Amino acid sequence: MDDTARTVQQLAEAVRAEVGKAVVGQAHVVDSMLVGLITGGHILLEGVPGTAKTLAARSLAFALDASFKRIQFSPDMMPSDVVGTNVYDAASGSFHLRPGPVFANLVLADEINRTPPKTQAALLEAMQERQVTIDGVTHPLPVPFMVVATQNPVEYEGTYPLPEAQLDRFQQKVVVDYPSEAEETEVVRRHVGGMAMADLGELGLVRAASAADLSAAAAALPGVVVDDGVVAYVTGVVRATREHGSVMLGASPRAAVSLLVAAKGHALLRGRAFVTPDDVKAMATPCLRHRIVLRPEVEIEGVPAEAVVRDVFDRVPVPR
């Protein structure tokens, strides 16, 4: 198992290196998507436009030799625009499936909160079941399958915010911040020479892995050892969110399972076949921030959910 973990670590390092040829910084975004891919989770990216969310997803799919589709959500979009529809073929006198963009290994759901709830639900059903049903016929989705959704944190006019039950379907919510000054300077410097962002091949990216490599990494996940003390640590952290004075609705048991699985993926990507409390800490904020509903008076004061998560970790004893 240790050899397998080291192989997964080398795979992750190779993929990060390739994505880094196109994306400057945002390492935590790439790591979160890698964790999602090998653990079967989906990612919600929240950040202002122009912070490389789309580019990071495209580059990751390219480096993994995975199929990639982008859905630009809008208020007039219908569920069939996402999952596809049956089309009549006059020549054969029968219907055949015209698959929608959801039939891809990595689906970028751009500005998911700009489409009505009915269309959001069509995508979220695919996320949960890994299949879509069209006219009574079930169609499996490709393996691996991951949705990377994006939303703008500051522009709410004309949007349909995801309800808590739908947010809970995302393994992680990752905040994409502005790059550091040095990183932003490097971004601008790369464009001095006419960097072509549309063609990743021209940027020097190569295929660093395959679907088979991802399947092998996912198959290694059940073998990652989790000590009983770490299991109790995860449970204690999640239960503590429900008892926190600033929280109106804490994280659910599903959140605890999601955090544990993500921690296993985090450990595996670092070449370890066992989970430590540091793996839990590393994945806690992205796994819990969108599953906590703060009290209205706390929100008015501008206290973020991340602050509550940090406070919870200060209170829950770390297992030795």
C-alpha positions as CSV (number, residue, x, y, z in Angstrom):
1,M,0.0,0.0,0.0
2,D,2.9,2.4,0.7
3,D,4.2,1.9,-2.8
4,T,0.7,2.7,-4.2
5,A,0.5,5.8,-2.1
6,R,3.9,7.0,-3.4
7,T,2.7,6.3,-6.9
8,V,-0.4,8.5,-6.3
9,Q,1.9,11.2,-4.8
10,Q,4.1,11.2,-7.9
11,L,1.0,11.3,-10.1
12,A,-0.3,14.4,-8.2
13,E,3.1,16.1,-8.4
14,A,3.3,15.6,-12.2
15,V,-0.3,16.9,-12.7
16,R,0.5,20.0,-10.5
17,A,3.6,20.7,-12.6
18,E,1.6,20.6,-15.8
19,V,-1.3,22.8,-14.5
20,G,1.4,25.2,-13.2
21,K,2.4,25.9,-16.8
22,A,-0.9,27.6,-17.4
23,V,-2.0,28.7,-13.9
24,V,0.2,30.8,-11.6
25,G,-0.5,30.0,-8.0
26,Q,-3.9,28.7,-6.9
27,A,-2.3,25.5,-5.7
28,H,-5.0,24.9,-3.1
29,V,-7.6,24.9,-6.0
30,V,-5.8,22.3,-7.9
31,D,-5.2,20.1,-4.8
32,S,-8.9,20.4,-3.9
33,M,-9.9,19.2,-7.4
34,L,-7.5,16.3,-7.3
35,V,-8.9,15.3,-3.9
36,G,-12.4,15.5,-5.4
37,L,-11.5,13.4,-8.4
38,I,-10.0,10.4,-6.5
39,T,-12.7,10.5,-3.8
40,G,-15.7,11.0,-6.0
41,G,-16.5,14.5,-4.7
42,H,-17.6,17.7,-6.4
43,I,-16.2,21.1,-6.0
44,L,-17.8,24.6,-5.7
45,L,-15.4,27.4,-6.5
46,E,-16.3,30.9,-5.3
47,G,-14.3,33.8,-6.5
48,V,-14.5,37.0,-8.5
49,P,-14.1,36.8,-12.3
50,G,-10.6,36.7,-13.6
51,T,-9.0,34.5,-10.9
52,A,-8.3,31.5,-13.2
53,K,-11.1,29.2,-12.1
54,T,-12.0,28.1,-15.6
55,L,-8.4,27.9,-16.6
56,A,-7.5,25.7,-13.6
57,A,-10.3,23.3,-14.4
58,R,-9.4,23.1,-18.2
59,S,-5.7,22.6,-17.4
60,L,-6.4,19.8,-14.9
61,A,-8.6,18.0,-17.4
62,F,-5.9,18.4,-20.1
63,A,-3.2,17.1,-17.8
64,L,-5.3,14.1,-16.8
65,D,-6.3,13.3,-20.5
66,A,-9.9,13.6,-19.3
67,S,-12.9,14.9,-21.3
68,F,-13.9,18.4,-20.4
69,K,-17.2,20.3,-21.0
70,R,-18.2,23.8,-19.9
71,I,-21.8,24.8,-19.2
72,Q,-22.3,28.6,-19.1
73,F,-25.5,28.8,-17.0
74,S,-28.1,31.5,-17.7
75,P,-31.6,32.2,-16.6
76,D,-33.2,30.8,-19.7
77,M,-31.4,27.4,-19.6
78,M,-33.5,24.2,-19.5
79,P,-32.6,20.8,-17.9
80,S,-32.3,19.3,-21.4
81,D,-29.6,21.8,-22.2
82,V,-27.6,20.1,-19.4
83,V,-28.4,16.4,-19.7
84,G,-29.4,16.1,-23.3
85,T,-32.5,15.0,-25.2
86,N,-33.8,12.3,-27.5
87,V,-33.9,13.4,-31.1
88,Y,-36.0,11.8,-33.9
89,D,-34.0,10.4,-36.8
90,A,-36.2,10.4,-39.9
91,A,-33.9,8.1,-41.8
92,S,-34.1,5.3,-39.3
93,G,-37.5,6.2,-38.0
94,S,-36.3,6.1,-34.4
95,F,-35.1,8.3,-31.6
96,H,-31.5,8.5,-30.5
97,L,-29.8,10.3,-27.6
98,R,-28.1,13.6,-28.2
99,P,-26.0,13.8,-25.0
100,G,-25.7,17.0,-23.2
101,P,-22.5,18.5,-21.8
102,V,-22.9,16.6,-18.6
103,F,-21.5,13.6,-20.3
104,A,-17.8,14.4,-19.6
105,N,-15.2,13.4,-17.0
106,L,-14.9,17.0,-15.7
107,V,-17.9,19.3,-16.1
108,L,-17.4,23.0,-15.4
109,A,-20.8,24.5,-14.3
110,D,-20.0,28.1,-14.7
111,E,-22.0,30.5,-12.6
112,I,-24.4,27.8,-11.4
113,N,-26.4,30.2,-9.4
114,R,-27.5,32.1,-12.5
115,T,-29.8,29.3,-13.7
116,P,-33.3,28.4,-12.2
117,P,-33.7,25.7,-9.5
118,K,-35.2,23.2,-12.0
119,T,-32.0,23.3,-14.1
120,Q,-29.8,23.3,-11.0
121,A,-31.6,20.2,-9.8
122,A,-30.9,18.4,-13.1
123,L,-27.2,18.8,-12.6
124,L,-27.3,18.0,-9.0
125,E,-29.2,14.7,-9.7
126,A,-26.3,13.7,-12.0
127,M,-23.8,14.6,-9.3
128,Q,-25.6,12.4,-6.7
129,E,-26.5,9.4,-8.9
130,R,-23.7,9.5,-11.5
131,Q,-26.4,8.9,-14.1
132,V,-29.2,10.8,-15.9
133,T,-32.7,9.6,-16.8
134,I,-34.0,10.9,-20.1
135,D,-37.5,9.8,-21.2
136,G,-37.5,6.9,-18.7
137,V,-34.1,5.5,-19.9
138,T,-31.1,5.7,-17.5
139,H,-27.8,6.6,-19.0
140,P,-24.6,6.2,-16.9
141,L,-22.1,9.1,-16.8
142,P,-18.4,8.7,-17.6
143,V,-15.9,7.4,-15.0
144,P,-14.4,9.4,-13.4
145,F,-17.0,12.1,-13.2
146,M,-16.7,15.4,-11.3
147,V,-18.6,18.7,-11.4
148,V,-16.6,21.9,-10.7
149,A,-19.2,24.7,-10.2
150,T,-18.4,28.4,-9.9
151,Q,-20.2,31.3,-8.5
152,N,-19.5,35.0,-8.0
153,P,-19.4,36.0,-4.3
154,V,-20.4,39.7,-4.9
155,E,-22.9,39.8,-7.7
156,Y,-26.3,38.5,-6.6
157,E,-28.8,40.3,-8.9
158,G,-30.6,37.9,-11.2
159,T,-29.2,34.8,-9.4
160,Y,-30.8,31.8,-7.8
161,P,-28.7,30.9,-4.7
162,L,-28.2,27.2,-4.1
163,P,-30.3,26.0,-1.1
164,E,-28.6,24.3,1.8
165,A,-29.6,20.8,0.7
166,Q,-28.0,21.3,-2.7
167,L,-24.9,23.0,-1.3
168,D,-24.5,19.8,0.8
169,R,-24.0,17.8,-2.4
170,F,-20.6,19.5,-2.9
171,Q,-17.8,17.9,-1.1
172,Q,-15.9,21.1,-0.9
173,K,-16.4,24.8,-1.3
174,V,-13.1,26.5,-2.3
175,V,-12.6,30.2,-2.1
176,V,-10.5,31.5,-5.0
177,D,-8.7,34.6,-3.9
178,Y,-6.6,37.1,-5.8
179,P,-3.0,36.0,-6.4
180,S,-0.2,37.5,-4.4
181,E,1.7,40.4,-5.9
182,A,4.5,38.2,-7.1
183,E,2.1,35.8,-8.7
184,E,0.1,38.5,-10.4
185,T,3.3,40.0,-11.8
186,E,4.2,36.6,-13.2
187,V,0.8,36.4,-14.8
188,V,1.2,39.7,-16.5
189,R,4.8,38.9,-17.5
190,R,3.7,35.7,-19.3
191,H,1.3,37.8,-21.4
192,V,4.1,40.1,-22.5
193,G,5.2,37.4,-25.0
194,G,1.6,36.8,-26.3
195,M,0.7,33.9,-24.1
196,A,-2.2,32.1,-25.8
197,M,-4.6,30.9,-23.1
198,A,-7.0,29.2,-25.6
199,D,-4.5,26.5,-26.7
200,L,-3.1,24.6,-23.7
201,G,-0.8,22.5,-26.0
202,E,0.9,25.7,-27.1
203,L,1.6,26.5,-23.4
204,G,3.6,23.3,-23.2
205,L,1.2,21.2,-21.2
206,V,1.4,17.4,-21.8
207,R,-0.7,14.5,-20.6
208,A,0.6,13.6,-17.2
209,A,-1.9,10.9,-16.3
210,S,-4.9,8.9,-17.6
211,A,-8.3,7.8,-16.6
212,A,-6.7,4.4,-15.6
213,D,-4.3,6.2,-13.3
214,L,-7.2,8.0,-11.6
215,S,-9.1,4.7,-11.3
216,A,-6.1,3.1,-9.6
217,A,-5.8,6.1,-7.2
218,A,-9.5,5.8,-6.3
219,A,-9.1,2.1,-5.8
220,A,-6.4,2.7,-3.3
221,L,-8.6,4.9,-1.2
222,P,-10.3,2.1,0.9
223,G,-6.8,0.9,1.9
224,V,-5.9,4.2,3.6
225,V,-5.9,3.5,7.4
226,V,-7.9,5.7,9.7
227,D,-7.3,5.3,13.4
228,D,-10.3,5.3,15.8
229,G,-8.9,8.4,17.4
230,V,-9.0,10.3,14.1
231,V,-12.6,9.0,13.4
232,A,-13.6,10.4,16.9
233,Y,-11.8,13.6,16.0
234,V,-13.8,14.1,12.8
235,T,-17.0,13.3,14.7
236,G,-16.1,15.7,17.5
237,V,-15.3,18.6,15.1
238,V,-18.6,18.2,13.2
239,R,-20.7,17.9,16.4
240,A,-19.0,20.9,17.8
241,T,-20.2,23.0,14.9
242,R,-23.8,22.3,16.0
243,E,-23.1,23.4,19.5
244,H,-21.2,26.6,18.6
245,G,-22.9,29.8,19.8
246,S,-22.6,31.5,16.4
247,V,-24.2,28.7,14.5
248,M,-27.9,28.3,13.7
249,L,-27.5,25.1,11.7
250,G,-24.4,23.0,12.1
251,A,-22.8,20.4,9.8
252,S,-24.6,17.1,9.2
253,P,-23.5,13.5,9.5
254,R,-23.0,13.6,5.8
255,A,-20.5,16.4,6.3
256,A,-18.6,14.2,8.7
257,V,-18.4,11.4,6.2
258,S,-17.4,13.9,3.5
259,L,-14.6,15.3,5.7
260,L,-13.3,11.9,6.5
261,V,-13.2,10.8,2.9
262,A,-11.5,14.0,1.8
263,A,-8.9,13.6,4.5
264,K,-8.1,10.1,3.2
265,G,-7.7,11.6,-0.3
266,H,-5.5,14.4,1.1
267,A,-3.3,11.8,2.8
268,L,-3.0,9.6,-0.3
269,L,-2.0,12.6,-2.5
270,R,0.9,13.2,-0.1
271,G,2.1,9.6,-0.3
272,R,0.7,8.3,3.0
273,A,-1.5,5.3,3.5
274,F,-2.8,6.6,6.8
275,V,-4.7,9.7,7.9
276,T,-3.4,12.2,10.5
277,P,-5.2,15.0,12.4
278,D,-3.4,17.4,10.1
279,D,-5.2,15.9,7.1
280,V,-8.5,16.5,8.8
281,K,-7.5,20.1,9.6
282,A,-6.4,20.7,6.0
283,M,-9.7,19.6,4.6
284,A,-12.0,20.9,7.3
285,T,-12.6,24.5,6.0
286,P,-13.4,23.5,2.4
287,C,-15.6,20.6,3.6
288,L,-17.5,22.5,6.3
289,R,-17.7,26.2,5.4
290,H,-20.8,25.8,3.1
291,R,-22.5,23.4,5.5
292,I,-22.7,25.9,8.4
293,V,-25.5,28.4,8.7
294,L,-24.6,31.3,10.9
295,R,-27.1,33.2,13.1
296,P,-28.4,36.4,11.5
297,E,-26.8,38.7,14.1
298,V,-23.4,37.0,13.5
299,E,-23.7,37.4,9.7
300,I,-24.5,41.1,10.2
301,E,-21.3,41.5,12.1
302,G,-19.4,40.0,9.2
303,V,-18.1,36.9,10.9
304,P,-17.3,34.3,8.2
305,A,-18.0,30.6,8.5
306,E,-14.2,30.0,8.3
307,A,-13.7,31.7,11.7
308,V,-16.2,29.3,13.3
309,V,-14.4,26.3,11.9
310,R,-11.1,27.6,13.2
311,D,-12.7,28.2,16.6
312,V,-14.1,24.7,16.7
313,F,-10.6,23.3,16.1
314,D,-9.3,25.3,19.0
315,R,-11.9,23.7,21.2
316,V,-11.7,20.0,20.1
317,P,-8.7,18.1,21.6
318,V,-6.3,16.7,19.0
319,P,-5.8,12.9,19.3
320,R,-2.3,11.7,20.1
